[in-house]
Amino acid sequence: MTQYAVTNPATGEVLQTYPTATDDQIQQAIASADSAFEKWRRSPLQERVDLLNRVADIYAERRDELASIITREMGKPAKQAQGEIDIVISIYRYYADNGPSYLQDEELNVVSGGTAVVVKEGLGPLLGIMPWNFPYYQVARFAGPNLMNGNTIILKHAPQCPESALAMEQIFIDAGAPEGAYVNIFASNEQAADIIADPRVQGVSLTGSERAGAAVAEVAGRNLKKVVLELGGSDPFLVLDSADTKKAAKLAMIGRFGNTGQACNAAKRIIVDEKVYDEFAEQFTTAVSGISVGDPADDSTFVGPLSSVAARDGLAAQVQDAVDKGATVLAGGEPIERDGAWYQPTILTGVTKEMRAYTEELFGPVAVLYKVSGPEEAVEMANNTAYGLSASVQTADPEQAKEIASRLETGMVFINEPAGTAAELPFGGVKRSGIGRELGKYGMDEFVNKKMVKTAPQKK
């Protein structure tokens, strides 16, 4: 049975547990979302705008309180937790400001005569299955555009995020959302599968692991439901020979070790041209060795604990496998001996194909450094992965940046900055990194009925 509990990863202490929903409660949640949809789908756009703006206002009012919750739940360092609240506010504001224009009817050029328009309408209740690593942000980028679309939300959060899940539901209640427009459920995986299969539910969005994505897609496919999947990544960070290595080293450190390395679009594989490799490796090692590791509630902390002891142990096993097979450790390489889920910021080199770290996603504070002979080999290595979420390219040559970006097999490319996110930028990947897009105007288009309405030409 799935257990919803707040376990402080900095100490290992279980702070509170929550009961999993009963089957009757799940049915009540679906019925409530379905009933709310019948009214919400016809609500004036200004009503939806007002709701999202009130939600943003409440996030701003409760910023510190909300940030402290996720520091307890999953160990996010305090400053980064506050930063997550800030981007959530920007997402709800973005859809309040831009959503109405994205829903405008589109007139078509009808060759056969008459007129035709495409009208965008909500589909119905949607299930969101969200992860623990960005507890508020992941929900906002799903809920914001879809509430603007006129859909209603059933939200299953990660079992280790029950406190933030309830805090978000309360925000929607306090903002005056219609009953059933946003419903939180503490569901098991089996109950989630039943929700997807329910004919009242029209789609599912999941952010999580490949395994979870495949399981959800299988159920959705059997029941002919639309899915959006944002899954894993092994994102390359390319340092080309013209790059400013000091700047690149700092950006790589931020891009890899933010959120304690627990981000799907973190810079997991750092691919460096041999002409600047030694210089970069020295600067990067210095930057990583200087990372402040400590109490996530302390504002000066940059890296805190991993999300759980199990996550720490899994990462340690991946690193040990690489070391046992000949990889070199430039920094870190060991768990930190204290209560909780701590691991040293680590750099590996000499990682080869027979090592788990070569193909598996390292979801924690571990960077892998590779040396390549030039841009051709850099692109080849960057694309040599089952994943395709994002990439970062460091170069002083704008034309080279453009050419390299065109050859990378990813959903996103960032030039001279680490991979990131913003409300207006579409987020998503290719290959085994997922299906569909979130954020920006593209995030509005995933769960809408693009209804074509054709009118015959008038008879003369």
PAVEXRO-394828 format. One record per residue (C-alpha): residue number from 1; residue in three letters; x, y, z. Coordinates in pm, 1 decimal. Layout:
residues N
   pos   code          x          y          z
   NUM    Ala          X          Y          Z
...
//
This chain:
residues 460
   pos   code          x          y          z
     1    Met        0.0        0.0        0.0
     2    Thr      128.3      346.1      -87.5
     3    Gln      222.4      544.4      224.0
     4    Tyr      192.4      921.8      216.9
     5    Ala      430.8     1059.9      475.1
     6    Val      657.4     1354.9      545.8
     7    Thr     1002.5     1213.9      617.7
     8    Asn     1266.0     1480.9      668.9
     9    Pro     1558.5     1365.0      451.3
    10    Ala     1800.6     1579.7      649.0
    11    Thr     1740.1     1369.1      960.6
    12    Gly     1547.8     1060.0      852.6
    13    Glu     1270.6     1150.0     1097.3
    14    Val      912.3     1066.3      999.3
    15    Leu      719.2     1381.8     1086.2
    16    Gln      367.0     1287.9      984.8
    17    Thr      175.6     1021.5      795.1
    18    Tyr     -145.6     1050.9      596.0
    19    Pro     -399.1      781.9      504.2
    20    Thr     -430.8      666.6      145.9
    21    Ala     -769.4      747.6       -6.0
    22    Thr    -1042.7      488.5       -0.4
    23    Asp    -1200.9      374.9     -325.6
    24    Asp    -1514.7      567.1     -229.8
    25    Gln    -1310.4      885.9     -183.1
    26    Ile    -1154.4      835.7     -526.4
    27    Gln    -1498.4      803.4     -683.1
    28    Gln    -1612.9     1117.0     -501.4
    29    Ala    -1310.6     1306.5     -635.2
    30    Ile    -1381.5     1202.5     -994.1
    31    Ala    -1750.0     1287.4     -960.8
    32    Ser    -1666.5     1627.0     -811.0
    33    Ala    -1421.1     1710.7    -1092.0
    34    Asp    -1668.8     1592.6    -1354.4
    35    Ser    -1951.6     1799.9    -1207.7
    36    Ala    -1729.3     2107.6    -1182.4
    37    Phe    -1622.8     2070.9    -1545.4
    38    Glu    -1976.7     2112.4    -1672.7
    39    Lys    -1981.0     2462.7    -1524.1
    40    Trp    -1614.6     2555.4    -1551.8
    41    Arg    -1596.6     2476.7    -1924.3
    42    Arg    -1858.0     2749.6    -1985.4
    43    Ser    -1716.0     3001.2    -1740.5
    44    Pro    -1617.5     3343.8    -1876.9
    45    Leu    -1246.8     3374.3    -1948.8
    46    Gln    -1227.4     3664.3    -1705.2
    47    Glu    -1341.3     3432.2    -1426.1
    48    Arg    -1052.0     3198.8    -1504.9
    49    Val     -810.4     3491.7    -1523.4
    50    Asp     -926.8     3616.9    -1184.7
    51    Leu     -883.9     3271.5    -1028.4
    52    Leu     -527.0     3228.4    -1152.1
    53    Asn     -434.4     3578.0    -1035.5
    54    Arg     -578.7     3509.9     -689.8
    55    Val     -383.4     3182.5     -676.3
    56    Ala      -64.0     3373.0     -762.2
    57    Asp     -142.5     3632.3     -493.8
    58    Ile     -180.3     3364.6     -227.3
    59    Tyr      145.7     3194.3     -327.6
    60    Ala      316.3     3531.7     -285.9
    61    Glu      155.5     3588.3       55.4
    62    Arg      255.0     3241.3      179.0
    63    Arg      596.2     3227.0        9.7
    64    Asp      808.8     3155.3      315.7
    65    Glu      561.2     2909.2      467.9
    66    Leu      527.2     2714.3      143.5
    67    Ala      903.5     2706.3       91.3
    68    Ser      964.0     2567.3      439.6
    69    Ile      724.3     2279.3      369.5
    70    Ile      927.5     2142.4       79.8
    71    Thr     1251.7     2191.1      270.2
    72    Arg     1105.4     1949.4      526.8
    73    Glu      950.6     1713.9      273.5
    74    Met     1229.1     1663.8       21.2
    75    Gly     1525.8     1863.1      148.2
    76    Lys     1523.5     2151.4      -99.1
    77    Pro     1766.7     2423.0       18.5
    78    Ala     1576.8     2723.7      150.7
    79    Lys     1682.7     2977.9     -112.2
    80    Gln     1599.1     2736.0     -393.1
    81    Ala     1265.1     2655.5     -230.6
    82    Gln     1177.9     3024.3     -227.1
    83    Gly     1289.4     3050.3     -588.2
    84    Glu     1052.0     2768.2     -677.4
    85    Ile      762.8     2964.3     -530.2
    86    Asp      864.1     3265.0     -738.3
    87    Ile      849.0     3073.2    -1065.9
    88    Val      513.6     2922.1     -966.0
    89    Ile      377.7     3274.1     -919.3
    90    Ser      511.3     3368.6    -1262.9
    91    Ile      340.5     3066.5    -1424.1
    92    Tyr       -4.4     3146.1    -1287.6
    93    Arg       41.0     3512.9    -1381.9
    94    Tyr      157.1     3414.3    -1730.5
    95    Tyr     -154.5     3211.1    -1804.2
    96    Ala     -377.7     3475.6    -1651.9
    97    Asp     -217.4     3734.3    -1881.6
    98    Asn     -182.0     3528.2    -2198.9
    99    Gly     -430.0     3243.0    -2172.2
   100    Pro     -727.8     3429.3    -2319.5
   101    Ser     -536.9     3516.1    -2636.9
   102    Tyr     -422.8     3154.1    -2677.1
   103    Leu     -787.9     3045.3    -2667.0
   104    Gln     -906.0     3278.6    -2941.4
   105    Asp    -1084.6     3122.0    -3236.2
   106    Glu     -866.2     3060.3    -3540.0
   107    Glu    -1016.6     3140.4    -3879.4
   108    Leu     -925.9     2902.2    -4161.0
   109    Asn     -885.6     2976.8    -4528.6
   110    Val    -1157.7     2762.0    -4688.2
   111    Val    -1078.7     2686.8    -5052.5
   112    Ser    -1416.6     2523.8    -5115.0
   113    Gly    -1608.2     2831.9    -5000.5
   114    Gly    -1788.2     2931.1    -4685.9
   115    Thr    -1614.0     2989.8    -4354.4
   116    Ala    -1447.6     2772.8    -4094.0
   117    Val    -1301.0     2836.0    -3752.1
   118    Val    -1116.1     2625.6    -3498.8
   119    Val    -1258.0     2670.7    -3150.5
   120    Lys    -1052.5     2558.6    -2849.4
   121    Glu    -1251.5     2396.6    -2570.2
   122    Gly    -1165.4     2206.2    -2254.8
   123    Leu    -1172.4     1827.0    -2265.0
   124    Gly    -1284.5     1743.0    -1912.7
   125    Pro    -1131.4     1622.4    -1586.7
   126    Leu     -758.9     1551.3    -1611.9
   127    Leu     -536.5     1345.8    -1383.9
   128    Gly     -198.3     1489.8    -1290.1
   129    Ile       63.3     1254.5    -1143.0
   130    Met      341.4     1470.9    -1006.3
   131    Pro      692.1     1409.3     -864.6
   132    Trp      864.8     1516.6     -546.4
   133    Asn     1163.5     1708.7     -683.5
   134    Phe      978.6     2034.3     -765.1
   135    Pro      657.8     1990.1     -566.5
   136    Tyr      490.9     2323.1     -650.7
   137    Tyr      641.7     2400.8     -992.2
   138    Gln      548.2     2070.1    -1153.6
   139    Val      187.3     2113.8    -1046.5
   140    Ala      166.6     2476.4    -1160.0
   141    Arg      279.7     2403.2    -1513.4
   142    Phe        6.4     2139.6    -1542.4
   143    Ala     -274.6     2307.3    -1349.3
   144    Gly     -229.6     2666.4    -1470.4
   145    Pro     -284.0     2618.9    -1845.7
   146    Asn     -546.7     2350.6    -1802.7
   147    Leu     -763.4     2546.9    -1564.2
   148    Met     -741.5     2832.0    -1813.8
   149    Asn     -851.7     2586.2    -2084.1
   150    Gly    -1165.2     2507.1    -1884.1
   151    Asn    -1048.9     2163.5    -1768.9
   152    Thr    -1064.4     2046.7    -1409.1
   153    Ile     -779.1     1889.3    -1215.8
   154    Ile     -745.5     1570.0    -1013.2
   155    Leu     -398.0     1579.0     -859.5
   156    Lys     -204.5     1277.0     -732.1
   157    His      119.6     1399.5     -580.8
   158    Ala      426.1     1197.9     -484.6
   159    Pro      381.4     1001.3     -159.9
   160    Gln      655.9     1204.4        8.7
   161    Cys      485.0     1537.3      -65.2
   162    Pro      150.6     1521.5      118.0
   163    Glu      195.7     1846.2      309.7
   164    Ser      268.4     2054.6        0.6
   165    Ala      -10.9     1874.2     -185.0
   166    Leu     -263.9     1977.7       78.1
   167    Ala     -121.3     2330.9       88.7
   168    Met     -182.0     2367.3     -286.3
   169    Glu     -536.3     2237.2     -262.0
   170    Gln     -602.0     2486.5       17.0
   171    Ile     -469.4     2769.1     -200.3
   172    Phe     -727.6     2690.6     -467.5
   173    Ile    -1001.8     2672.0     -205.4
   174    Asp     -896.2     3004.5      -55.7
   175    Ala     -875.4     3158.3     -403.5
   176    Gly    -1240.8     3072.1     -460.1
   177    Ala    -1204.9     2792.0     -714.2
   178    Pro    -1534.8     2613.0     -780.0
   179    Glu    -1570.5     2295.7     -575.9
   180    Gly    -1417.1     2013.3     -777.6
   181    Ala    -1210.6     2235.2    -1007.7
   182    Tyr     -890.8     2126.3     -827.1
   183    Val     -904.6     1810.1     -617.5
   184    Asn     -610.9     1653.6     -432.7
   185    Ile     -609.8     1276.6     -380.7
   186    Phe     -374.9     1051.9     -185.7
   187    Ala     -415.4      763.6     -429.1
   188    Ser     -224.1      439.0     -470.0
   189    Asn      -77.2      344.7     -806.2
   190    Glu     -358.5       95.7     -856.0
   191    Gln     -618.6      363.1     -787.0
   192    Ala     -441.8      596.4    -1029.1
   193    Ala     -475.2      332.6    -1300.9
   194    Asp     -846.9      307.6    -1226.3
   195    Ile     -881.5      686.2    -1252.8
   196    Ile     -714.6      688.0    -1594.7
   197    Ala     -953.3      415.7    -1710.1
   198    Asp    -1262.1      602.0    -1586.9
   199    Pro    -1458.1      734.0    -1887.3
   200    Arg    -1513.7     1069.0    -1715.3
   201    Val    -1139.8     1139.2    -1708.0
   202    Gln    -1011.7     1266.7    -2043.1
   203    Gly     -634.7     1266.8    -2007.2
   204    Val     -333.7     1224.5    -1782.8
   205    Ser       -9.8     1418.5    -1739.3
   206    Leu      280.4     1254.2    -1558.8
   207    Thr      621.4     1383.7    -1462.5
   208    Gly      840.3     1106.4    -1330.3
   209    Ser     1051.7      806.2    -1416.0
   210    Glu     1056.5      610.1    -1740.5
   211    Arg      905.0      313.7    -1558.9
   212    Ala      616.3      520.8    -1425.9
   213    Gly      566.3      686.7    -1763.6
   214    Ala      551.8      353.0    -1944.0
   215    Ala      298.7      216.7    -1694.0
   216    Val       76.1      522.9    -1724.6
   217    Ala      102.7      528.7    -2104.3
   218    Glu        5.3      162.6    -2118.5
   219    Val     -313.0      218.9    -1919.2
   220    Ala     -391.5      538.0    -2109.7
   221    Gly     -338.1      364.6    -2442.6
   222    Arg     -572.4       79.4    -2355.2
   223    Asn     -835.5      336.6    -2266.7
   224    Leu     -762.2      575.2    -2557.1
   225    Lys     -667.2      866.6    -2334.1
   226    Lys     -436.3     1155.6    -2422.1
   227    Val     -107.9     1162.8    -2228.7
   228    Val      169.6     1412.6    -2166.0
   229    Leu      483.8     1254.8    -2022.4
   230    Glu      788.7     1437.7    -1890.1
   231    Leu     1038.9     1168.5    -1799.2
   232    Gly     1410.3     1124.9    -1738.2
   233    Gly     1712.1     1290.2    -1887.0
   234    Ser     2086.0     1251.5    -1927.0
   235    Asp     2138.1     1603.4    -2049.4
   236    Pro     2468.5     1701.7    -2211.5
   237    Phe     2656.5     2020.4    -2125.9
   238    Leu     2894.9     2090.0    -2414.9
   239    Val     3203.6     2302.2    -2356.9
   240    Leu     3356.9     2385.7    -2696.1
   241    Asp     3710.7     2511.9    -2750.2
   242    Ser     3612.2     2879.7    -2777.9
   243    Ala     3418.3     2882.7    -2450.4
   244    Asp     3508.9     3094.9    -2150.9
   245    Thr     3608.4     2801.7    -1930.2
   246    Lys     3584.5     2989.8    -1600.2
   247    Lys     3230.8     3098.8    -1676.3
   248    Ala     3143.2     2756.1    -1817.1
   249    Ala     3270.2     2583.1    -1502.2
   250    Lys     3049.3     2800.1    -1282.2
   251    Leu     2746.1     2744.3    -1505.5
   252    Ala     2809.8     2369.7    -1511.5
   253    Met     2827.4     2362.4    -1132.4
   254    Ile     2496.0     2546.1    -1105.3
   255    Gly     2336.2     2338.5    -1380.2
   256    Arg     2443.2     2009.3    -1227.9
   257    Phe     2415.5     2062.8     -853.7
   258    Gly     2108.8     2285.8     -818.3
   259    Asn     1829.9     2107.5     -629.9
   260    Thr     2102.9     1869.5     -509.2
   261    Gly     2129.2     1737.3     -864.8
   262    Gln     1773.1     1608.4     -856.5
   263    Ala     1638.8     1758.9    -1177.3
   264    Cys     1544.3     1585.9    -1499.8
   265    Asn     1714.1     1860.0    -1702.8
   266    Ala     2028.8     1890.0    -1492.9
   267    Ala     2366.2     1895.0    -1670.9
   268    Lys     2445.3     1529.0    -1609.8
   269    Arg     2708.5     1467.9    -1882.3
   270    Ile     2968.6     1741.5    -1920.0
   271    Ile     3138.0     1701.6    -2256.8
   272    Val     3453.4     1910.7    -2300.0
   273    Asp     3678.1     1973.7    -2598.2
   274    Glu     4026.5     1833.6    -2537.1
   275    Lys     4182.5     2174.9    -2611.6
   276    Val     4027.6     2323.3    -2294.6
   277    Tyr     3962.7     2004.5    -2097.0
   278    Asp     4242.4     2032.2    -1840.2
   279    Glu     4171.4     2398.3    -1773.2
   280    Phe     3798.8     2337.7    -1741.0
   281    Ala     3838.4     2025.5    -1524.9
   282    Glu     4055.7     2216.0    -1276.3
   283    Gln     3813.2     2508.1    -1257.4
   284    Phe     3509.5     2282.2    -1233.7
   285    Thr     3666.5     2072.3     -958.5
   286    Thr     3747.1     2387.6     -763.7
   287    Ala     3388.7     2509.5     -802.3
   288    Val     3238.4     2176.6     -695.2
   289    Ser     3474.4     2138.7     -401.1
   290    Gly     3360.1     2480.0     -278.0
   291    Ile     2989.0     2395.4     -273.9
   292    Ser     2818.9     2467.0       58.1
   293    Val     2663.3     2140.9      181.6
   294    Gly     2451.6     2154.1      493.1
   295    Asp     2121.9     2212.5      665.4
   296    Pro     1868.5     2283.6      388.9
   297    Ala     1691.7     2531.9      615.9
   298    Asp     2008.7     2747.7      619.1
   299    Asp     2002.3     3021.9      355.1
   300    Ser     2372.4     2966.9      277.6
   301    Thr     2327.3     2600.5      178.9
   302    Phe     2347.3     2514.6     -190.9
   303    Val     2337.4     2133.9     -167.3
   304    Gly     2125.0     1957.6       91.4
   305    Pro     2029.8     1594.2      141.2
   306    Leu     1887.8     1375.4     -131.3
   307    Ser     1515.7     1313.6     -116.7
   308    Ser     1545.5      984.8       70.7
   309    Val     1791.9      731.8      206.2
   310    Ala     1686.1      494.6      -71.6
   311    Ala     1774.0      758.0     -332.3
   312    Arg     2111.3      815.8     -164.9
   313    Asp     2187.8      444.8     -157.2
   314    Gly     2089.7      399.2     -521.2
   315    Leu     2318.1      682.4     -629.0
   316    Ala     2603.7      546.6     -416.5
   317    Ala     2567.3      208.1     -587.0
   318    Gln     2591.4      367.9     -931.6
   319    Val     2906.1      559.3     -834.7
   320    Gln     3065.3      256.1     -672.0
   321    Asp     2997.7       49.0     -983.1
   322    Ala     3183.9      308.6    -1191.7
   323    Val     3476.7      325.8     -949.3
   324    Asp     3502.0      -54.5     -930.1
   325    Lys     3528.9      -65.2    -1309.1
   326    Gly     3800.6      198.0    -1335.6
   327    Ala     3641.4      545.0    -1318.8
   328    Thr     3834.0      824.3    -1148.1
   329    Val     3688.2     1045.4     -874.2
   330    Leu     3797.2     1410.0     -897.8
   331    Ala     3581.1     1524.5     -605.9
   332    Gly     3355.5     1358.7     -349.2
   333    Gly     3254.8     1004.2     -427.4
   334    Glu     3112.4      894.5      -92.5
   335    Pro     2798.4      923.4      120.5
   336    Ile     2826.4     1172.3      405.2
   337    Glu     2820.2      988.1      736.0
   338    Arg     2534.6     1149.5      925.8
   339    Asp     2165.4     1086.8      982.9
   340    Gly     1954.2     1137.1      672.8
   341    Ala     2019.8     1106.1      301.3
   342    Trp     2348.1     1286.3      239.8
   343    Tyr     2598.4     1243.4      -43.6
   344    Gln     2910.1     1441.3     -133.5
   345    Pro     2908.3     1655.9     -448.5
   346    Thr     3099.3     1429.6     -685.0
   347    Ile     3282.3     1441.7    -1018.8
   348    Leu     3361.1     1124.4    -1213.7
   349    Thr     3589.5     1090.4    -1515.0
   350    Gly     3687.4      788.9    -1720.1
   351    Val     3330.6      656.9    -1731.2
   352    Thr     3297.7      390.9    -2002.6
   353    Lys     3018.1      195.1    -2164.5
   354    Glu     3033.3     -104.2    -1930.8
   355    Met     2957.2      119.0    -1630.9
   356    Arg     2602.8      192.2    -1515.5
   357    Ala     2683.1      562.9    -1498.2
   358    Tyr     2736.0      571.4    -1875.7
   359    Thr     2374.0      492.1    -1965.9
   360    Glu     2173.3      538.8    -1646.6
   361    Glu     2042.5      870.7    -1519.7
   362    Leu     2231.7      984.7    -1209.5
   363    Phe     1966.5     1162.1    -1004.0
   364    Gly     2174.1     1337.9     -745.5
   365    Pro     2490.3     1546.3     -693.7
   366    Val     2717.5     1355.6     -932.6
   367    Ala     2864.7     1498.4    -1254.2
   368    Val     3036.9     1291.3    -1522.0
   369    Leu     3312.7     1460.6    -1720.9
   370    Tyr     3403.6     1347.6    -2074.7
   371    Lys     3688.7     1457.7    -2303.3
   372    Val     3625.0     1479.1    -2680.4
   373    Ser     3839.6     1569.2    -2980.7
   374    Gly     3616.8     1844.0    -3121.4
   375    Pro     3258.9     1952.3    -3198.2
   376    Glu     3184.8     1648.3    -3417.4
   377    Glu     3264.2     1405.1    -3139.2
   378    Ala     3089.0     1630.1    -2886.3
   379    Val     2763.0     1614.9    -3082.8
   380    Glu     2799.3     1241.0    -3138.8
   381    Met     2843.8     1177.8    -2767.0
   382    Ala     2564.3     1419.4    -2674.5
   383    Asn     2320.4     1229.9    -2897.1
   384    Asn     2442.8      885.7    -2787.9
   385    Thr     2173.1      837.1    -2526.4
   386    Ala     1819.3      706.4    -2503.9
   387    Tyr     1714.8     1041.5    -2359.9
   388    Gly     1650.4     1371.9    -2534.0
   389    Leu     1530.8     1634.9    -2289.5
   390    Ser     1764.7     1935.9    -2303.3
   391    Ala     2122.2     2032.7    -2382.2
   392    Ser     2349.4     2325.5    -2302.9
   393    Val     2618.0     2455.4    -2539.8
   394    Gln     2904.2     2680.1    -2428.5
   395    Thr     3079.0     2863.5    -2713.3
   396    Ala     3189.5     3212.2    -2810.7
   397    Asp     3091.3     3151.4    -3175.1
   398    Pro     2721.5     3233.9    -3241.7
   399    Glu     2719.7     3054.6    -3577.0
   400    Gln     2871.2     2743.9    -3423.6
   401    Ala     2612.0     2755.6    -3146.9
   402    Lys     2330.1     2767.5    -3399.6
   403    Glu     2477.0     2482.5    -3605.1
   404    Ile     2538.9     2259.9    -3301.6
   405    Ala     2189.0     2329.4    -3167.9
   406    Ser     2036.4     2215.9    -3497.8
   407    Arg     2210.0     1877.6    -3466.4
   408    Leu     2126.9     1798.3    -3104.2
   409    Glu     1847.8     1542.7    -3054.7
   410    Thr     1671.3     1717.1    -2768.1
   411    Gly     1352.8     1908.0    -2702.6
   412    Met     1538.7     2211.7    -2567.7
   413    Val     1880.2     2371.9    -2623.9
   414    Phe     2033.1     2648.0    -2411.8
   415    Ile     2325.4     2853.4    -2541.0
   416    Asn     2583.0     2985.1    -2291.3
   417    Glu     2357.5     2913.2    -1996.2
   418    Pro     2255.6     2600.6    -1808.6
   419    Ala     1924.4     2436.4    -1886.5
   420    Gly     1641.7     2612.8    -1709.1
   421    Thr     1276.2     2696.9    -1725.7
   422    Ala     1043.5     2995.4    -1755.5
   423    Ala      667.8     3029.4    -1785.5
   424    Glu      687.4     3136.3    -2149.9
   425    Leu      932.5     2865.2    -2266.1
   426    Pro      797.0     2527.8    -2385.9
   427    Phe      934.9     2241.1    -2177.7
   428    Gly      962.8     1881.8    -2296.4
   429    Gly     1177.0     1628.0    -2474.2
   430    Val     1207.2     1356.3    -2734.6
   431    Lys     1309.1      990.2    -2736.4
   432    Arg     1268.9      836.7    -2389.1
   433    Ser     1244.1     1178.1    -2222.8
   434    Gly      873.9     1201.5    -2291.3
   435    Ile      579.3     1306.8    -2502.4
   436    Gly      425.1     1652.1    -2535.5
   437    Arg      509.6     1997.8    -2405.8
   438    Glu      432.4     2205.4    -2101.0
   439    Leu      452.3     2582.1    -2046.1
   440    Gly      429.8     2863.4    -2297.5
   441    Lys      152.9     2865.7    -2552.1
   442    Tyr      232.1     2503.2    -2636.3
   443    Gly      129.8     2401.1    -2286.5
   444    Met     -218.5     2533.8    -2361.9
   445    Asp     -259.8     2309.2    -2665.0
   446    Glu     -207.9     1964.1    -2514.6
   447    Phe     -545.5     1908.4    -2349.9
   448    Val     -795.3     2099.4    -2563.1
   449    Asn    -1053.5     2000.3    -2819.4
   450    Lys     -960.7     2189.3    -3135.8
   451    Lys    -1313.5     2186.9    -3270.0
   452    Met    -1359.4     2283.6    -3635.0
   453    Val    -1684.0     2465.1    -3715.1
   454    Lys    -1763.8     2493.8    -4088.9
   455    Thr    -2037.7     2713.4    -4236.3
   456    Ala    -2154.5     2661.0    -4593.0
   457    Pro    -2128.4     2952.1    -4836.5
   458    Gln    -2438.5     3164.6    -4868.3
   459    Lys    -2643.4     3098.0    -5178.1
   460    Lys    -2676.1     3389.9    -5414.8
//
